[in-house]
Amino acid sequence: MKKYTSLKLNNEGAALVMAILVIAFVSILTTVLLYLANMNYQMKSTDFKTKDVFYNAEVPLETIRTRLVMDVATASAEAYDISVLNYANVASDVRASEFQTNFYESVIEAWKTRCKNGSVEWDWVYGLTALYNEPDLDKNISPIDGSDIHVLKSTGWSDSTGCSSTGCTKSYHIILDDSITDSNRLKVHTETEGVNTVNKLRLEGVKLVFTKNEFTSIIETNYNIIPPSIDLSINSFVDDDPTEAVKRKDIDFETCVTYIGYKKQ
């Protein structure tokens, strides 16, 4: 008579193998998730740094524009006072022309004074360097430290900052196009708009290189300056106050200074 014996499977170690497989799977999954999270963080960090450099590069140029707007306000008042003195003796179209001429001369004279360095009448490196330390340009207008700005000249639009000293640690480099003579950097240009010929004052050849956290942003621009629109015709007399030659109104001097030929990368 045959005897049948039952076989018992030996499952010893199976639980250990399963545990190892689960741990390996979880480890791989965790590694992948950490890798993706790190990549996402790196991309966001890079994006933040590039945007930070991209937008902060505008600050020194906006400071120049703010100073120009302040000069426009002062020049407008000076040109207006001259126009009022000769108001009754000059035709309305001549008044407007003289107001524009006196306005431009006033703005140019302000910058000529700012850029005068000893016997040198037009030293733009000196003038722009001093600009960022002018007392009325407080931190609300110019939030950057003037000591972190290096103003220099470079022939053409070279990508190199052209620093004369090795290893310049300053973040901002304002580079003036040396192909434009200093005496002609701020001058009146005649342009044709439709059938009319207009004069506009222009500050030319300004380039900014800003480097931070190994990222660099470059801006090239000119500044266009025009006088505010003031009605100097005889019809602008104030009926109830004959002592006031021209009707007073609010003037937005910000619109008088604009960027032209603006390029940013």
GIHUKA-V447629 format. One record per residue. N is the residue number from 1. RES is the residue in one small letter. PHI is phi in radians with two decimals (NA if undefined). PSI is psi in whole degrees, -180 to 180 (999 if undefined). NEAR is the number of other ideal C-beta (glycine too) atoms within 10 Angstrom. Layout:
n=N res=RES phi=PHI psi=PSI near=NEAR
n=N res=RES phi=PHI psi=PSI near=NEAR
//
This chain:
n=1 res=m phi=NA psi=130 near=2
n=2 res=k phi=-1.41 psi=140 near=3
n=3 res=k phi=-1.86 psi=134 near=4
n=4 res=y phi=-1.82 psi=129 near=4
n=5 res=t phi=-1.96 psi=141 near=5
n=6 res=s phi=-1.49 psi=140 near=4
n=7 res=l phi=-1.68 psi=132 near=5
n=8 res=k phi=-1.81 psi=127 near=6
n=9 res=l phi=-1.25 psi=138 near=6
n=10 res=n phi=-1.63 psi=101 near=7
n=11 res=n phi=-1.67 psi=12 near=7
n=12 res=e phi=-1.11 psi=129 near=7
n=13 res=g phi=1.67 psi=-14 near=8
n=14 res=a phi=-1.12 psi=-42 near=10
n=15 res=a phi=-1.10 psi=-36 near=9
n=16 res=l phi=-1.16 psi=-42 near=9
n=17 res=v phi=-1.09 psi=-44 near=9
n=18 res=m phi=-1.09 psi=-40 near=10
n=19 res=a phi=-1.11 psi=-41 near=10
n=20 res=i phi=-1.12 psi=-43 near=10
n=21 res=l phi=-1.10 psi=-44 near=10
n=22 res=v phi=-1.12 psi=-44 near=10
n=23 res=i phi=-1.09 psi=-41 near=10
n=24 res=a phi=-1.10 psi=-43 near=10
n=25 res=f phi=-1.10 psi=-46 near=10
n=26 res=v phi=-1.11 psi=-39 near=10
n=27 res=s phi=-1.11 psi=-44 near=10
n=28 res=i phi=-1.10 psi=-45 near=10
n=29 res=l phi=-1.09 psi=-43 near=10
n=30 res=t phi=-1.13 psi=-41 near=10
n=31 res=t phi=-1.09 psi=-43 near=10
n=32 res=v phi=-1.11 psi=-45 near=10
n=33 res=l phi=-1.12 psi=-42 near=10
n=34 res=l phi=-1.13 psi=-39 near=10
n=35 res=y phi=-1.10 psi=-46 near=10
n=36 res=l phi=-1.12 psi=-41 near=10
n=37 res=a phi=-1.11 psi=-41 near=10
n=38 res=n phi=-1.15 psi=-41 near=10
n=39 res=m phi=-1.10 psi=-42 near=10
n=40 res=n phi=-1.12 psi=-41 near=10
n=41 res=y phi=-1.12 psi=-43 near=10
n=42 res=q phi=-1.10 psi=-41 near=10
n=43 res=m phi=-1.16 psi=-42 near=10
n=44 res=k phi=-1.19 psi=-38 near=10
n=45 res=s phi=-1.12 psi=-44 near=11
n=46 res=t phi=-1.11 psi=-42 near=12
n=47 res=d phi=-1.09 psi=-41 near=10
n=48 res=f phi=-1.11 psi=-45 near=11
n=49 res=k phi=-1.13 psi=-42 near=14
n=50 res=t phi=-1.15 psi=-41 near=15
n=51 res=k phi=-1.18 psi=-38 near=12
n=52 res=d phi=-1.06 psi=-46 near=15
n=53 res=v phi=-1.19 psi=-41 near=18
n=54 res=f phi=-1.07 psi=-46 near=16
n=55 res=y phi=-1.51 psi=-33 near=12
n=56 res=n phi=-1.24 psi=-19 near=16
n=57 res=a phi=-1.12 psi=-23 near=23
n=58 res=e phi=-1.34 psi=-18 near=18
n=59 res=v phi=-1.03 psi=-51 near=15
n=60 res=p phi=-1.08 psi=-36 near=26
n=61 res=l phi=-1.23 psi=-35 near=21
n=62 res=e phi=-1.19 psi=-31 near=14
n=63 res=t phi=-1.15 psi=-42 near=21
n=64 res=i phi=-1.07 psi=-44 near=20
n=65 res=r phi=-1.10 psi=-41 near=19
n=66 res=t phi=-1.07 psi=-43 near=16
n=67 res=r phi=-1.10 psi=-40 near=22
n=68 res=l phi=-1.10 psi=-41 near=24
n=69 res=v phi=-1.10 psi=-42 near=16
n=70 res=m phi=-1.12 psi=-39 near=17
n=71 res=d phi=-1.16 psi=-37 near=21
n=72 res=v phi=-1.08 psi=-43 near=25
n=73 res=a phi=-1.08 psi=-44 near=15
n=74 res=t phi=-1.17 psi=-44 near=13
n=75 res=a phi=-1.13 psi=-36 near=26
n=76 res=s phi=-1.10 psi=-43 near=21
n=77 res=a phi=-1.13 psi=-43 near=11
n=78 res=e phi=-1.15 psi=-44 near=17
n=79 res=a phi=-1.17 psi=-35 near=23
n=80 res=y phi=-1.13 psi=-44 near=19
n=81 res=d phi=-1.06 psi=-40 near=10
n=82 res=i phi=-1.14 psi=-41 near=17
n=83 res=s phi=-1.13 psi=-40 near=22
n=84 res=v phi=-1.16 psi=-36 near=15
n=85 res=l phi=-1.05 psi=-37 near=11
n=86 res=n phi=-1.86 psi=19 near=11
n=87 res=y phi=-1.01 psi=-48 near=15
n=88 res=a phi=-1.30 psi=-20 near=8
n=89 res=n phi=-1.75 psi=0 near=8
n=90 res=v phi=-2.21 psi=139 near=16
n=91 res=a phi=-1.15 psi=156 near=11
n=92 res=s phi=-1.06 psi=-40 near=14
n=93 res=d phi=-1.21 psi=-33 near=10
n=94 res=v phi=-1.23 psi=-38 near=13
n=95 res=r phi=-0.98 psi=-47 near=23
n=96 res=a phi=-1.09 psi=-42 near=18
n=97 res=s phi=-1.15 psi=-43 near=14
n=98 res=e phi=-1.19 psi=-37 near=16
n=99 res=f phi=-1.06 psi=-44 near=21
n=100 res=q phi=-1.11 psi=-44 near=20
n=101 res=t phi=-1.08 psi=-47 near=15
n=102 res=n phi=-1.16 psi=-34 near=18
n=103 res=f phi=-1.11 psi=-50 near=26
n=104 res=y phi=-1.10 psi=-41 near=21
n=105 res=e phi=-1.08 psi=-37 near=16
n=106 res=s phi=-1.18 psi=-43 near=19
n=107 res=v phi=-1.12 psi=-45 near=25
n=108 res=i phi=-1.09 psi=-41 near=17
n=109 res=e phi=-1.14 psi=-36 near=13
n=110 res=a phi=-1.09 psi=-42 near=19
n=111 res=w phi=-1.35 psi=-29 near=21
n=112 res=k phi=-1.12 psi=-41 near=14
n=113 res=t phi=-1.15 psi=-41 near=10
n=114 res=r phi=-1.16 psi=-34 near=18
n=115 res=c phi=-1.67 psi=4 near=22
n=116 res=k phi=-1.34 psi=122 near=14
n=117 res=n phi=-2.17 psi=93 near=15
n=118 res=g phi=1.14 psi=-121 near=7
n=119 res=s phi=-1.51 psi=-6 near=6
n=120 res=v phi=-1.54 psi=119 near=10
n=121 res=e phi=-1.30 psi=-40 near=12
n=122 res=w phi=-2.15 psi=93 near=17
n=123 res=d phi=-2.07 psi=93 near=17
n=124 res=w phi=-1.24 psi=-31 near=24
n=125 res=v phi=-1.09 psi=-45 near=16
n=126 res=y phi=-1.13 psi=-46 near=17
n=127 res=g phi=-1.13 psi=-45 near=19
n=128 res=l phi=-1.26 psi=-33 near=23
n=129 res=t phi=-1.11 psi=-43 near=18
n=130 res=a phi=-1.25 psi=-25 near=15
n=131 res=l phi=-0.98 psi=-42 near=23
n=132 res=y phi=-1.33 psi=-4 near=21
n=133 res=n phi=-1.98 psi=10 near=12
n=134 res=e phi=-1.19 psi=136 near=15
n=135 res=p phi=-1.08 psi=-32 near=5
n=136 res=d phi=-1.43 psi=-6 near=8
n=137 res=l phi=-1.61 psi=76 near=16
n=138 res=d phi=-1.29 psi=-178 near=9
n=139 res=k phi=-1.14 psi=-20 near=8
n=140 res=n phi=-1.28 psi=-28 near=6
n=141 res=i phi=-1.62 psi=-44 near=13
n=142 res=s phi=-2.22 psi=90 near=22
n=143 res=p phi=-1.29 psi=-2 near=11
n=144 res=i phi=-1.72 psi=155 near=17
n=145 res=d phi=-1.45 psi=126 near=13
n=146 res=g phi=-1.05 psi=-24 near=18
n=147 res=s phi=-1.27 psi=-10 near=10
n=148 res=d phi=-1.70 psi=12 near=12
n=149 res=i phi=-2.04 psi=130 near=23
n=150 res=h phi=-2.01 psi=115 near=21
n=151 res=v phi=-1.75 psi=129 near=22
n=152 res=l phi=-2.67 psi=179 near=17
n=153 res=k phi=-2.04 psi=150 near=16
n=154 res=s phi=-2.63 psi=136 near=20
n=155 res=t phi=-1.26 psi=125 near=10
n=156 res=g phi=1.24 psi=-169 near=9
n=157 res=w phi=-1.77 psi=68 near=13
n=158 res=s phi=-1.36 psi=144 near=13
n=159 res=d phi=-1.24 psi=-21 near=12
n=160 res=s phi=-1.31 psi=139 near=9
n=161 res=t phi=-1.24 psi=-19 near=20
n=162 res=g phi=1.19 psi=26 near=16
n=163 res=c phi=-1.03 psi=134 near=16
n=164 res=s phi=-1.31 psi=-28 near=8
n=165 res=s phi=-1.66 psi=143 near=8
n=166 res=t phi=-1.32 psi=134 near=5
n=167 res=g phi=1.19 psi=48 near=5
n=168 res=c phi=-1.08 psi=127 near=14
n=169 res=t phi=-1.65 psi=0 near=8
n=170 res=k phi=-1.32 psi=143 near=16
n=171 res=s phi=-1.39 psi=-37 near=18
n=172 res=y phi=-1.83 psi=132 near=23
n=173 res=h phi=-2.19 psi=113 near=23
n=174 res=i phi=-1.65 psi=117 near=25
n=175 res=i phi=-1.96 psi=121 near=26
n=176 res=l phi=-1.61 psi=131 near=19
n=177 res=d phi=-1.14 psi=113 near=18
n=178 res=d phi=-1.31 psi=-8 near=15
n=179 res=s phi=-1.30 psi=-13 near=12
n=180 res=i phi=-1.77 psi=124 near=17
n=181 res=t phi=-1.19 psi=148 near=10
n=182 res=d phi=-1.03 psi=-37 near=19
n=183 res=s phi=-1.24 psi=-18 near=12
n=184 res=n phi=-1.87 psi=5 near=10
n=185 res=r phi=-1.20 psi=-32 near=20
n=186 res=l phi=-2.13 psi=104 near=23
n=187 res=k phi=-2.66 psi=166 near=14
n=188 res=v phi=-1.47 psi=132 near=15
n=189 res=h phi=-1.97 psi=141 near=12
n=190 res=t phi=-1.72 psi=126 near=8
n=191 res=e phi=-2.22 psi=157 near=11
n=192 res=t phi=-1.86 psi=123 near=8
n=193 res=e phi=-2.10 psi=100 near=8
n=194 res=g phi=1.20 psi=-120 near=6
n=195 res=v phi=-1.73 psi=0 near=5
n=196 res=n phi=-1.80 psi=149 near=7
n=197 res=t phi=-1.89 psi=125 near=9
n=198 res=v phi=-2.19 psi=151 near=12
n=199 res=n phi=-1.84 psi=136 near=14
n=200 res=k phi=-2.38 psi=137 near=17
n=201 res=l phi=-1.50 psi=137 near=25
n=202 res=r phi=-2.39 psi=133 near=18
n=203 res=l phi=-1.76 psi=118 near=21
n=204 res=e phi=-2.02 psi=160 near=19
n=205 res=g phi=1.30 psi=46 near=23
n=206 res=v phi=-1.95 psi=130 near=24
n=207 res=k phi=-2.30 psi=141 near=21
n=208 res=l phi=-2.16 psi=133 near=21
n=209 res=v phi=-2.08 psi=120 near=23
n=210 res=f phi=-2.12 psi=124 near=26
n=211 res=t phi=-2.14 psi=132 near=17
n=212 res=k phi=-2.70 psi=135 near=15
n=213 res=n phi=0.92 psi=40 near=12
n=214 res=e phi=1.18 psi=14 near=7
n=215 res=f phi=-1.98 psi=144 near=15
n=216 res=t phi=-2.25 psi=137 near=17
n=217 res=s phi=-2.13 psi=137 near=20
n=218 res=i phi=-2.16 psi=131 near=18
n=219 res=i phi=-2.23 psi=135 near=20
n=220 res=e phi=-2.12 psi=135 near=17
n=221 res=t phi=-2.81 psi=164 near=22
n=222 res=n phi=-2.14 psi=164 near=18
n=223 res=y phi=-2.02 psi=131 near=20
n=224 res=n phi=-1.82 psi=128 near=19
n=225 res=i phi=-2.16 psi=127 near=24
n=226 res=i phi=-2.27 psi=155 near=18
n=227 res=p phi=-1.28 psi=155 near=24
n=228 res=p phi=-1.18 psi=157 near=18
n=229 res=s phi=-1.42 psi=107 near=11
n=230 res=i phi=-2.14 psi=127 near=19
n=231 res=d phi=-1.39 psi=111 near=13
n=232 res=l phi=-1.88 psi=20 near=21
n=233 res=s phi=-1.37 psi=165 near=12
n=234 res=i phi=-1.13 psi=-24 near=12
n=235 res=n phi=-1.28 psi=-6 near=7
n=236 res=s phi=-1.61 psi=8 near=15
n=237 res=f phi=-1.09 psi=146 near=13
n=238 res=v phi=-1.58 psi=119 near=12
n=239 res=d phi=-1.06 psi=-41 near=6
n=240 res=d phi=-1.56 psi=3 near=5
n=241 res=d phi=-2.58 psi=84 near=10
n=242 res=p phi=-1.17 psi=-12 near=8
n=243 res=t phi=-1.37 psi=-16 near=5
n=244 res=e phi=-1.71 psi=112 near=12
n=245 res=a phi=-1.18 psi=-45 near=18
n=246 res=v phi=-2.12 psi=137 near=17
n=247 res=k phi=-1.08 psi=130 near=13
n=248 res=r phi=-1.32 psi=144 near=9
n=249 res=k phi=-2.72 psi=159 near=10
n=250 res=d phi=-1.24 psi=137 near=4
n=251 res=i phi=-2.11 psi=129 near=14
n=252 res=d phi=-1.61 psi=95 near=9
n=253 res=f phi=-1.21 psi=-20 near=17
n=254 res=e phi=-1.02 psi=-36 near=12
n=255 res=t phi=-1.30 psi=-9 near=12
n=256 res=c phi=-1.45 psi=-13 near=23
n=257 res=v phi=-2.18 psi=117 near=22
n=258 res=t phi=-2.30 psi=158 near=16
n=259 res=y phi=-1.42 psi=146 near=17
n=260 res=i phi=-2.45 psi=138 near=13
n=261 res=g phi=1.18 psi=34 near=13
n=262 res=y phi=-1.33 psi=124 near=13
n=263 res=k phi=-2.30 psi=133 near=11
n=264 res=k phi=-2.40 psi=138 near=15
n=265 res=q phi=-2.54 psi=999 near=10
//
